[in-house]
Amino acid sequence: MESLMLSFRIVLVEPEHPHNVGFVARAMRCNALPDLHIVYDSRTTVMDESYHTAHSSKDVLENAKVTSTLEDALSGCAFAVAFSRRRYDSVLPHVLLPALCPKLPREGKVALVFGRESKGLTIEEIEHCALICEIPVPGLMSMNLAQAVAVSSYELCREGLLSGSGERDDRAPLLSGQVEKADLSQIESFLGFIQANLTDRYQKHPWTEASVRGLLQRFQPTRFEMDAIFGLARSLAKSSARNEKSDHI
């Protein structure tokens, strides 16, 4: 069975300067983070020039996955953190980097999502995540992309969450450590089902997709638990449809 220990994926959304991708790879290599996903429409465009700045880190680039959507880049992850300095009107919790680690799950794959150098992440991209993390700096400018990845990675290393950085003992063990967590694709499938099956009566009520997505990520349901929730939703959808039909007879 695959190990369920905590691991991390760096996700870059449409990086604008290939050299920054190389610097990111170098920061990842220093912190034993091999898993890089890039949201971009062309692997050649974003990768070719990045090798110049990826000193001793070309293996990270060679193994990087380039996807066309953020949803694909998050596939296989159970939890996602959006890094942004902007204060959006979002339902998601907002934390500063020094307070991030206690908010992370005990196991599974966690995606750390970084946006474009010039404008960061959109609110739609942020709402695919469970929480928003800000790197506090006293100046008016935000950090360079590679700097942000390096500082965030170091914080994880300092807290003992990265391979080779020491053990962390202050987290209570799970009662069932070998139960596989639901990944984000399973959560997205559930949300799609809910949206498709809301009846006219309930579509008039406020229902925030981002709230439920973030809630499920923070709860860290297992695949079995997510299947159970899905089954309950299917049953309720059928019952609601029958009641709606009887109301109109």
BAMAR-158337 format. One record per residue (C-alpha): chain; residue number from 1; x, y, z; residue in one letter. Coordinates in nm, 3 decimals. Layout:
 ch   i    east   north      up aa
  A NUM       X       Y       Z  A
...
// end
This chain:
 ch   i    east   north      up aa
  A   1   0.000   0.000   0.000  M
  A   2   0.127   0.349  -0.083  E
  A   3   0.256   0.547   0.214  S
  A   4   0.007   0.796   0.347  L
  A   5   0.260   1.022   0.518  M
  A   6   0.233   1.393   0.453  L
  A   7   0.388   1.508   0.125  S
  A   8   0.379   1.822  -0.084  F
  A   9   0.331   1.934  -0.445  R
  A  10   0.432   2.276  -0.575  I
  A  11   0.181   2.411  -0.829  V
  A  12   0.269   2.714  -1.044  L
  A  13  -0.021   2.876  -1.227  V
  A  14   0.084   3.034  -1.559  E
  A  15   0.433   3.154  -1.459  P
  A  16   0.532   3.448  -1.678  E
  A  17   0.911   3.412  -1.671  H
  A  18   1.069   3.070  -1.745  P
  A  19   1.381   3.166  -1.548  H
  A  20   1.164   3.184  -1.236  N
  A  21   1.055   2.826  -1.298  V
  A  22   1.421   2.723  -1.290  G
  A  23   1.477   2.911  -0.966  F
  A  24   1.167   2.742  -0.820  V
  A  25   1.311   2.402  -0.917  A
  A  26   1.635   2.489  -0.740  R
  A  27   1.447   2.590  -0.423  A
  A  28   1.251   2.266  -0.439  M
  A  29   1.567   2.059  -0.481  R
  A  30   1.722   2.224  -0.176  C
  A  31   1.419   2.128   0.032  N
  A  32   1.372   1.774  -0.103  A
  A  33   1.049   1.862  -0.284  L
  A  34   1.043   1.667  -0.613  P
  A  35   0.677   1.713  -0.717  D
  A  36   0.625   2.013  -0.949  L
  A  37   0.309   2.080  -1.151  H
  A  38   0.273   2.378  -1.383  I
  A  39  -0.053   2.511  -1.527  V
  A  40   0.039   2.629  -1.877  Y
  A  41  -0.077   2.576  -2.234  D
  A  42   0.260   2.460  -2.370  S
  A  43   0.535   2.259  -2.203  R
  A  44   0.798   2.375  -2.451  T
  A  45   0.725   2.744  -2.397  T
  A  46   0.747   2.734  -2.019  V
  A  47   1.030   2.481  -1.988  M
  A  48   1.293   2.554  -2.252  D
  A  49   1.446   2.862  -2.088  E
  A  50   1.395   2.739  -1.732  S
  A  51   1.692   2.501  -1.741  Y
  A  52   1.937   2.793  -1.744  H
  A  53   1.856   2.880  -1.383  T
  A  54   1.791   2.530  -1.247  A
  A  55   2.144   2.461  -1.126  H
  A  56   2.171   2.097  -1.010  S
  A  57   1.791   2.077  -1.025  S
  A  58   1.719   1.964  -1.380  K
  A  59   1.566   1.641  -1.253  D
  A  60   1.286   1.845  -1.093  V
  A  61   1.210   2.007  -1.430  L
  A  62   1.235   1.683  -1.625  E
  A  63   0.982   1.518  -1.394  N
  A  64   0.751   1.820  -1.379  A
  A  65   0.396   1.780  -1.508  K
  A  66   0.245   2.053  -1.726  V
  A  67  -0.135   2.065  -1.733  T
  A  68  -0.386   2.292  -1.900  S
  A  69  -0.608   2.342  -1.593  T
  A  70  -0.562   2.391  -1.221  L
  A  71  -0.807   2.107  -1.159  E
  A  72  -0.572   1.867  -1.339  D
  A  73  -0.271   2.000  -1.147  A
  A  74  -0.451   1.931  -0.818  L
  A  75  -0.552   1.578  -0.913  S
  A  76  -0.426   1.330  -0.655  G
  A  77  -0.401   1.592  -0.380  C
  A  78  -0.620   1.587  -0.071  A
  A  79  -0.565   1.949   0.036  F
  A  80  -0.460   2.271  -0.137  A
  A  81  -0.322   2.602  -0.007  V
  A  82  -0.344   2.918  -0.218  A
  A  83  -0.060   3.165  -0.164  F
  A  84  -0.178   3.522  -0.208  S
  A  85  -0.115   3.860  -0.053  R
  A  86  -0.440   4.003  -0.184  R
  A  87  -0.735   4.014   0.055  R
  A  88  -1.021   3.877  -0.152  Y
  A  89  -1.380   3.869  -0.035  D
  A  90  -1.358   3.493   0.008  S
  A  91  -1.520   3.249   0.247  V
  A  92  -1.188   3.066   0.286  L
  A  93  -0.980   3.099   0.604  P
  A  94  -0.679   3.331   0.578  H
  A  95  -0.354   3.249   0.762  V
  A  96  -0.004   3.393   0.774  L
  A  97   0.280   3.159   0.680  L
  A  98   0.413   3.110   1.037  P
  A  99   0.067   2.980   1.137  A
  A 100   0.021   2.752   0.835  L
  A 101   0.169   2.421   0.949  C
  A 102  -0.078   2.347   1.232  P
  A 103  -0.361   2.393   0.979  K
  A 104  -0.231   2.120   0.747  L
  A 105  -0.360   1.762   0.749  P
  A 106  -0.156   1.488   0.915  R
  A 107  -0.117   1.284   0.598  E
  A 108  -0.180   1.284   0.224  G
  A 109  -0.064   1.506  -0.060  K
  A 110  -0.086   1.883  -0.003  V
  A 111  -0.067   2.124  -0.298  A
  A 112   0.098   2.463  -0.246  L
  A 113  -0.044   2.684  -0.521  V
  A 114   0.139   2.996  -0.643  F
  A 115   0.007   3.244  -0.901  G
  A 116   0.142   3.464  -1.177  R
  A 117   0.426   3.702  -1.102  E
  A 118   0.230   4.012  -1.209  S
  A 119  -0.119   3.943  -1.072  K
  A 120  -0.117   3.627  -0.866  G
  A 121  -0.414   3.391  -0.851  L
  A 122  -0.769   3.472  -0.953  T
  A 123  -1.050   3.435  -0.699  I
  A 124  -1.180   3.138  -0.900  E
  A 125  -0.841   2.966  -0.870  E
  A 126  -0.815   3.044  -0.500  I
  A 127  -1.155   2.888  -0.437  E
  A 128  -1.023   2.549  -0.550  H
  A 129  -0.817   2.553  -0.230  C
  A 130  -0.897   2.499   0.139  A
  A 131  -0.731   2.813   0.271  L
  A 132  -0.535   3.123   0.174  I
  A 133  -0.181   3.173   0.303  C
  A 134   0.001   3.506   0.307  E
  A 135   0.376   3.546   0.345  I
  A 136   0.404   3.849   0.574  P
  A 137   0.653   4.112   0.457  V
  A 138   0.679   4.471   0.583  P
  A 139   0.727   4.630   0.241  G
  A 140   0.464   4.719  -0.014  L
  A 141   0.580   4.470  -0.276  M
  A 142   0.519   4.096  -0.277  S
  A 143   0.798   3.841  -0.310  M
  A 144   0.932   3.706  -0.635  N
  A 145   0.776   3.371  -0.728  L
  A 146   1.089   3.167  -0.654  A
  A 147   1.145   3.356  -0.328  Q
  A 148   0.790   3.275  -0.218  A
  A 149   0.840   2.905  -0.291  V
  A 150   1.177   2.904  -0.113  A
  A 151   1.047   3.079   0.200  V
  A 152   0.737   2.859   0.216  S
  A 153   0.944   2.544   0.169  S
  A 154   1.185   2.651   0.440  Y
  A 155   0.895   2.703   0.682  E
  A 156   0.781   2.346   0.616  L
  A 157   1.138   2.226   0.666  C
  A 158   1.175   2.424   0.989  R
  A 159   0.856   2.263   1.120  E
  A 160   0.991   1.916   1.040  G
  A 161   0.736   1.838   0.769  L
  A 162   0.977   1.767   0.484  L
  A 163   1.173   1.450   0.418  S
  A 164   1.502   1.455   0.606  G
  A 165   1.408   1.759   0.817  S
  A 166   1.338   1.562   1.133  G
  A 167   1.035   1.404   1.291  E
  A 168   0.743   1.603   1.425  R
  A 169   0.582   1.452   1.734  D
  A 170   0.324   1.711   1.841  D
  A 171   0.048   1.585   1.611  R
  A 172  -0.184   1.322   1.752  A
  A 173  -0.176   0.999   1.548  P
  A 174  -0.480   0.909   1.342  L
  A 175  -0.693   0.628   1.474  L
  A 176  -0.669   0.460   1.137  S
  A 177  -0.351   0.576   0.969  G
  A 178  -0.383   0.341   0.673  Q
  A 179  -0.715   0.475   0.543  V
  A 180  -0.673   0.653   0.210  E
  A 181  -0.793   1.012   0.201  K
  A 182  -1.033   1.141  -0.062  A
  A 183  -0.850   1.346  -0.322  D
  A 184  -0.968   1.673  -0.476  L
  A 185  -1.100   1.507  -0.791  S
  A 186  -1.343   1.304  -0.578  Q
  A 187  -1.454   1.621  -0.398  I
  A 188  -1.501   1.801  -0.731  E
  A 189  -1.713   1.512  -0.858  S
  A 190  -1.934   1.541  -0.551  F
  A 191  -1.971   1.918  -0.593  L
  A 192  -2.063   1.871  -0.958  G
  A 193  -2.333   1.623  -0.859  F
  A 194  -2.475   1.863  -0.598  I
  A 195  -2.490   2.150  -0.847  Q
  A 196  -2.656   1.934  -1.110  A
  A 197  -2.921   1.805  -0.870  N
  A 198  -3.033   2.114  -0.684  L
  A 199  -3.403   2.157  -0.754  T
  A 200  -3.556   2.489  -0.855  D
  A 201  -3.684   2.540  -0.503  R
  A 202  -3.338   2.516  -0.345  Y
  A 203  -3.152   2.698  -0.618  Q
  A 204  -3.308   3.015  -0.480  K
  A 205  -3.115   2.971  -0.155  H
  A 206  -2.754   3.090  -0.123  P
  A 207  -2.518   2.798  -0.173  W
  A 208  -2.146   2.867  -0.195  T
  A 209  -1.945   2.604  -0.376  E
  A 210  -1.617   2.737  -0.239  A
  A 211  -1.743   2.704   0.119  S
  A 212  -1.831   2.337   0.080  V
  A 213  -1.510   2.262  -0.112  R
  A 214  -1.296   2.422   0.157  G
  A 215  -1.495   2.253   0.433  L
  A 216  -1.447   1.907   0.283  L
  A 217  -1.075   1.964   0.232  Q
  A 218  -1.028   2.074   0.593  R
  A 219  -1.233   1.780   0.724  F
  A 220  -1.005   1.541   0.531  Q
  A 221  -1.267   1.268   0.467  P
  A 222  -1.147   0.925   0.362  T
  A 223  -1.248   0.782   0.025  R
  A 224  -1.492   0.555   0.207  F
  A 225  -1.645   0.850   0.393  E
  A 226  -1.667   1.053   0.073  M
  A 227  -1.845   0.764  -0.098  D
  A 228  -2.088   0.753   0.194  A
  A 229  -2.159   1.128   0.164  I
  A 230  -2.203   1.085  -0.211  F
  A 231  -2.448   0.799  -0.154  G
  A 232  -2.646   1.007   0.095  L
  A 233  -2.661   1.296  -0.152  A
  A 234  -2.789   1.065  -0.426  R
  A 235  -3.058   0.934  -0.193  S
  A 236  -3.163   1.285  -0.091  L
  A 237  -3.168   1.397  -0.454  A
  A 238  -3.405   1.113  -0.545  K
  A 239  -3.626   1.186  -0.243  S
  A 240  -3.633   1.558  -0.320  S
  A 241  -3.726   1.491  -0.682  A
  A 242  -4.015   1.268  -0.571  R
  A 243  -4.139   1.533  -0.326  N
  A 244  -4.116   1.806  -0.589  E
  A 245  -4.319   1.592  -0.825  K
  A 246  -4.588   1.519  -0.562  S
  A 247  -4.615   1.890  -0.476  D
  A 248  -4.719   1.962  -0.833  H
  A 249  -4.979   1.686  -0.858  I
// end
